[in-house]
Amino acid sequence: MHTDTERCVRAVQSKDARFDGVFFTAVRTTRIYCRPSCPVVPPKPENMEFHPTAASCQRAGFRACKRCRPDTSPGSPEWDARADSVARAMRLIQDGVVDREGVPGLAARLGYSTRQIERQLLAELGAGPLALARAQRAQTARVLVETTPLPMAEIAFAAGFASIRAFNDTVREVFALTPGELRARASRGRPATPSATPGTITLRLPFRAPLNPSNLFGHLAATAVPGVEEWRDGAYRRTLSLPYGHGVVALAPRPDHILCRLSLTDPRDLTRAINRCRRLLDLDADPVAVDERLRADPLLAPLVDAAPGRRVPRTVDAAEFAVRAVLGQQVSTAAARTHAARLVTAHGTPVDDPEGGLTHLFPGPGALAGLDPDTLALPRSRRTTLLTLVTALAEGTLALGPGTDTEEAVARLAALPGFGPWTTGIIAMRALGDPDAFLPGDLGVRRAAQGLGLPASPAALTARAARWRPWRAYAVQYLWATDDHPINHLPA
């Protein structure tokens, strides 16, 4: 996108928020970079240059605009839609891999040398992995500076900086303000309100409009595992297993953002927690592009027009969702929740939740790999499926996560006993974030298709759905919405 100068200029001149996060506008005369929807008077086209990432702008010597705050833009939808090494690298960098494992760790996860990864990222994104991670650290630091009373030294290390000096220098370079000035500016513009629980971080998660919260939050609330998830006071709440500890998050829909309240045992997990929440709610999607493609089908158009902006409810942990998908095979939503709750009570790690009824972290593959199959109230074949899955995850022969090659993961899943098209498809859609995953054999999809006059058989429906590519996962959300199931409605 950033190489199409004419299109970028039109987006900037029309202040099109759809392109926020897709590219950044750097102004040569002021040495400032902005989001396309920046409210200031657009610069002359000859003074603009366009970059694919904030890190690329910073590397070229530009600082962030204080008016539009480009560091708070939604992420690019391109990284979810693509499955190549650059997209996988970006998802891993967003997940904090470079901060925890360095560039060699990133390269090892992708199966490339560090030189290859650096060359690919620099060629396409204008910045290498260290610069991309540095830009993310700067954004995390800004969130902590503006929303918490933590001392600056603690913020520096929580954001991933190796030293206080590096923290101070980066903040000054990127934002043209010292950390203290950032905090003072935020206090003047938005008076602080005390949190209900000490240590809670409150922030706004941006998204591209429109966003329809009904199926998104309705699905999460209707399938919530007791003790791990709940709907309380207009917010979806759940526990999070994180690299340095655990956390509890509350997510509430608002007209122009998602209100996010995070309580973390270690602030170093902030970047990963935010990234997981964004993936869970599919906040980096481009609903205009999705709906435009689906609306071109006259049979889907009325569904899109009635409730545009549907998202795909995803997950905060791909391994957790894979386990829950197996537990949900051929049973009702209520039964799947019951089976999952039993696993959580028996094998999950207990946590304290002063604000609600959350009691446990969902058990990881390591905790489940040694469970006694006789304790599972499941058919024998499904016990075998579950134990084979958690063993493969625990041993590392099956990897599910932000850096996973989706096609390879689906092939490995399909080779396990008990994994048919529905199970692999739902994991690809919700755990791996494949925007084109499709469920032609799903009962709800087939019922909706028949009601709309679409082919009902899986083979014929798959052929008909080719015109919806690459957004068939979103078509599934619109098809599911034709049913009066609790997943399609916000809880009262």
C-alpha positions, 0 to 999 in steps of 0.5 A: 500500500505505501508504495502506491503514492497516489492512493496514499495521497488521496487517503491523507487528503480525505483523512480516511481512518480506514488506512490508519495503521496500514501506512504512515505519512512522514512530512519532510518539512516538519520531520513528523509522521502521522496517521492518514486521518490526522486532523491537521491540514494535510501537507503538500503532496511533494512534502509527503513520504509514506512508510509501512510501519512506525519503526520505518518512520523512526528509523528515517528520523521522523518523530510521532505527531502529538496531535494524532498519536500514530503509535495508537493506530490499529495494527495492519490487517495485512499480518493476519491475512498473510501467512508468509515469513514477514507476516509471521515475523510481525505477529511474533514481534508483536507478541514480544518474542524479540524482547524475550528471545532476541533476533536469534529466537525470532529467526529460530521460530521461523526456521530462517537465519537472522540475516535472512529475517533482517533482510526480508523485514528491511526490504518490505517494512523499512526496518529490521526486527530490532527497530520494530521491537524498539517502536513497540517498546516505545508504545508500551512505555507511553501506555505505562507512563500515561496510565499508571503511577509506576516510577519511571525506572520500573516502566523502563524495564517493564516496557522491555528496555535494557537500561533507563538511559535507553528508555529516556533516549527512545521516548525523547526521540520518538515523541519529542517529549521526556517521560515526565513531560508525557505524564504531565501532558496526559494528566492535563488532558485526561484527569486520572481516576482511581482504579477499583483495584490498585495496579489496574491499567486502563486503556482504550483499544482502537479499531477500524469502524464499523464494529458490531459487538453482538456476535463478538462479545455474545460468542465469548460470553455464551461459550465462557468457561466457568472460573476462566471467563465471565460476563460481568457488569457489561464486560467480558472478563477472563484470566491470562497465562503470560510469560512472566506471570498471569493477569485478569482482563476486562473488555467492554465495547464502546462506540469508538473503542474497546475499554480494556482494564488489565491487572497483571502480576508483572508489568513486563507482560503488558505488551503481550497482554494487549496483543492477545486482547487485540487478537481475541477481538479481531481489532486489526481487521479491515471491516470495510474491505471484508463487507465490500467483498461479501456485499457483492454476493446478493444473497449475503448483502442483506445480512451485511447491510443489516449489521456491518462490521462483524468480527471473528471471535478468536482466542488469547491462547491457541493451545487452549482453544484447540483443547476446547475445540476437541471438548466441543466436538458433537456436543452442545455449548453447555456440555462443552463448557461443563467439560472444560470447567472440570479440566480447569478445576482439576488441573488449572492454576488457582488465581485471586480475583477481587473484582469477580468470580474468576478462579483459575488459569486454563491448564496448559498442555504440560499440565494436561499431558499426564492426566488420567484418561479414566477421569474424563467423562468423554467417549473413549475416542475423544479421550484419545483425541484429547490426549494425543493433542495435548501430548503433541503440544507439550512435546513440541511436535505440534506448534500453535501460535502467532508465528505458526504456518497455518497450512502446516499446522492444519495438516499436522492437526488433520493427521491426528486421530479424531480431527476432521474438517470441522475441528481443523477449520474452527481451530484455523479460524479462531486459534490461528486467525485465518480470515479465509477458514471455512466450515461448510459442514457446520450445522449452523452454516448449512442451516443458514445457507439453506434458508438463504437459498445457498447450496446446503451440501458441503461440496457445493457450498464450498464451491459457491463460497469461492467468491467470498475469498479471502474473507470466508471466516467473516461470511461464517459469522454472518451466516451464524447470525441468522440463528437466534442463538445466544452467541449472536446477542450481547448478554443483558 
